[in-house]
Amino acid sequence: MRIALGERASGVSARDQVYLALREAIVSAELQPGRRLSENELAERLGVSRTPVREALVRLRDERLVAIVPQLGTFVTLISSEAIEDAAFVREALECAAIRLATERAREEDLAELQANLVAQDRAQEAGDADTFDRLDDALHRRLCELSGREIAWQLSRRANGHLDRVRRLSLPEPGYLGEMVAEHRQVVAAVADRDPDHAEATLRHHLRMVLSSVPHIREVHPDYFEESE
């Protein structure tokens, strides 16, 4: 297993880069649920001191992606059904409110940008490139929130979304999943282009609930990744 910092993004601090790298490793299951984490090991692999690693782990604890247990250590949390449902509730409330505003505010050049994203999603889906698709998926949802004029909706949604992201990432390799996601994204963007806030909200709500429908199957495929059901 290898974690690497990407190229330094403009305006992104080393501390934030460490947080993003560790979050991505957890969400993608590169750092598997239940794994014990060593600050020294992570710092060495990322080529940084222990301080930004420790700070990142505290942020990830607040997102319920790691658990810091006194005298025992720090562990990647198992995927929690309650955390998934909490994340879905927050995301649906924020993004569905945002997309209603986006239908009113989106300009022609904004709609062209959304369409270009969909074209790139098609290419990623045809190539079976789940990593590229995942980045485009995030970019589309973020842009829809930005178009609402309330970018904080995306920021708050992302903060709560860790466990839901984990299930979504595990779903990407499933046969037919990427194609279904692209088709639903097209319906959402079409509703925004039609300036129809009711339809845009309804199609987005349906799309966001798609991830929840995959939870039982993902739990069956990866039982060791999940908390035991009560």
C-alpha positions in Angstrom: 0.0 0.0 0.0 1.3 3.4 -1.0 0.0 6.9 -0.2 1.4 9.8 -2.2 0.8 13.5 -2.1 -0.2 14.9 -5.4 1.4 17.9 -7.0 1.0 20.9 -4.8 -2.2 22.6 -5.8 -2.2 26.4 -5.9 -3.4 27.8 -2.6 -3.6 24.3 -0.9 -1.4 24.0 2.2 0.7 21.0 3.0 -1.6 20.4 6.0 -4.7 20.3 3.7 -2.9 18.1 1.2 -2.1 15.5 3.9 -5.8 15.6 5.0 -7.0 15.1 1.5 -4.5 12.3 0.8 -5.5 10.4 3.9 -9.2 11.0 3.3 -8.9 9.6 -0.2 -7.0 6.6 1.0 -9.8 5.8 3.5 -12.7 6.5 1.1 -11.1 4.3 -1.6 -10.4 1.6 1.0 -6.6 1.8 0.3 -6.6 2.2 4.1 -9.0 -0.6 4.8 -11.8 -0.3 7.5 -10.5 -1.5 10.8 -6.8 -0.9 10.0 -4.7 0.5 12.8 -2.9 3.7 11.7 0.6 4.8 12.8 1.4 8.5 12.7 5.1 7.7 12.1 4.4 5.3 9.2 1.9 7.7 7.5 4.3 10.7 7.9 7.1 8.7 6.4 5.0 7.6 3.4 3.7 11.1 2.8 7.1 12.7 3.3 6.0 15.1 6.0 6.4 15.5 9.8 4.0 14.0 12.2 2.3 17.3 13.0 0.2 17.6 9.8 -0.6 13.9 10.0 -1.9 14.3 13.6 -4.0 17.3 12.6 -5.4 15.4 9.6 -6.4 12.5 11.8 -8.3 14.8 14.2 -10.2 16.2 11.2 -11.0 12.7 10.0 -12.1 11.7 13.5 -14.6 14.6 13.3 -15.9 13.1 10.0 -16.2 9.7 11.7 -13.6 8.2 9.3 -11.1 7.4 12.0 -11.5 6.5 15.7 -8.8 7.7 18.2 -8.9 5.2 21.2 -6.8 6.1 24.3 -4.1 3.6 25.0 -5.0 1.5 21.9 -4.3 3.8 19.0 -6.0 5.3 15.9 -8.1 3.1 13.6 -9.9 3.5 10.3 -13.6 3.1 11.3 -15.8 0.4 10.0 -18.5 1.6 7.6 -21.6 2.6 9.7 -25.1 2.3 8.5 -26.1 5.2 10.7 -23.4 7.4 9.4 -24.4 6.5 5.8 -28.0 7.5 6.5 -26.9 10.7 8.3 -24.7 11.7 5.3 -27.5 10.9 2.8 -29.9 13.1 4.8 -27.5 16.0 4.9 -26.5 15.7 1.3 -30.1 15.4 0.0 -31.3 18.4 2.0 -28.4 20.7 0.9 -28.0 19.7 -2.7 -31.7 19.6 -3.5 -32.1 23.1 -2.1 -29.1 24.2 -4.0 -30.2 22.8 -7.4 -33.4 24.8 -7.3 -31.4 28.0 -7.1 -29.0 26.7 -9.8 -31.9 26.3 -12.3 -32.5 30.1 -11.9 -28.9 31.3 -12.0 -27.2 29.0 -14.5 -26.0 30.9 -17.7 -25.6 29.3 -21.1 -21.8 29.0 -20.6 -22.5 27.2 -17.3 -24.8 24.7 -19.0 -22.1 24.2 -21.6 -19.6 23.4 -18.9 -22.0 20.9 -17.3 -22.5 19.2 -20.8 -18.7 19.0 -21.3 -18.5 17.2 -17.9 -21.1 14.7 -19.1 -19.2 14.0 -22.3 -16.1 13.3 -20.2 -18.1 11.0 -18.0 -19.2 9.1 -21.1 -15.6 8.6 -22.1 -14.6 7.4 -18.6 -17.6 5.1 -18.5 -16.7 3.6 -21.9 -13.1 3.1 -20.8 -14.1 1.6 -17.4 -12.0 4.3 -15.8 -13.7 4.5 -12.3 -11.1 6.9 -10.9 -11.6 9.5 -13.6 -15.4 9.1 -13.4 -15.3 9.6 -9.6 -13.5 12.9 -10.1 -15.9 14.1 -12.7 -18.9 13.0 -10.6 -17.6 15.1 -7.7 -16.9 18.0 -10.0 -20.5 17.9 -11.4 -22.1 18.0 -8.0 -19.8 20.7 -6.8 -20.5 22.8 -9.8 -24.2 22.5 -9.3 -23.8 23.8 -5.8 -21.6 26.6 -6.9 -24.2 27.7 -9.5 -26.7 28.1 -6.7 -24.5 30.8 -5.2 -24.3 28.8 -2.0 -21.1 26.9 -2.3 -21.2 26.3 1.4 -23.8 23.6 0.6 -21.1 21.6 -1.0 -18.6 22.2 1.7 -21.0 21.1 4.5 -22.2 18.1 2.4 -18.6 16.9 1.9 -17.8 17.2 5.6 -20.7 14.8 6.4 -20.3 12.6 3.4 -17.4 10.3 4.3 -19.2 7.0 4.9 -21.5 7.6 1.9 -18.5 8.2 -0.2 -17.0 4.9 0.9 -20.1 3.0 -0.3 -20.2 4.9 -3.5 -16.6 4.2 -4.3 -17.1 0.5 -3.6 -20.1 0.5 -6.0 -18.2 2.0 -8.9 -16.7 -1.3 -10.2 -20.2 -3.0 -10.2 -21.4 -4.0 -13.7 -23.7 -1.3 -15.2 -23.2 1.1 -12.3 -21.3 3.8 -14.1 -23.7 3.8 -17.1 -26.6 4.2 -14.7 -24.9 7.1 -12.9 -24.2 8.9 -16.2 -27.8 8.5 -17.4 -29.1 10.0 -14.1 -26.6 12.9 -14.3 -27.9 13.6 -17.8 -31.4 13.8 -16.5 -30.4 16.2 -13.7 -28.5 18.5 -16.1 -31.4 18.5 -18.6 -33.8 19.6 -15.9 -31.5 22.5 -15.0 -31.2 23.4 -18.7 -35.0 23.4 -18.9 -35.2 25.9 -16.0 -37.5 23.4 -14.1 -36.6 23.5 -10.4 -39.3 21.0 -9.4 -38.0 18.4 -11.9 -34.4 19.2 -11.2 -34.9 18.6 -7.5 -36.9 15.4 -8.1 -34.3 13.9 -10.4 -31.4 14.8 -8.1 -33.2 13.4 -5.1 -33.8 10.1 -7.0 -30.1 10.1 -8.1 -28.8 10.7 -4.6 -30.9 7.8 -3.2 -29.4 5.4 -5.7 -26.3 5.0 -3.5 -28.4 3.9 -0.6 -30.0 1.2 -2.7 -26.6 -0.4 -3.3 -25.7 -0.6 0.5 -27.1 -4.2 1.0 -25.2 -5.6 -1.9 -21.9 -3.8 -1.0 -22.3 -5.1 2.6 -22.7 -8.6 1.2 -19.6 -8.3 -1.0 -17.5 -6.6 1.8 -18.9 -7.8 5.1 -15.6 -7.2 7.0 -15.8 -3.5 6.1 -19.1 -2.8 7.9 -20.1 -2.5 11.5 -22.3 -5.4 12.7 -26.0 -4.7 12.4 -27.9 -4.3 15.6 
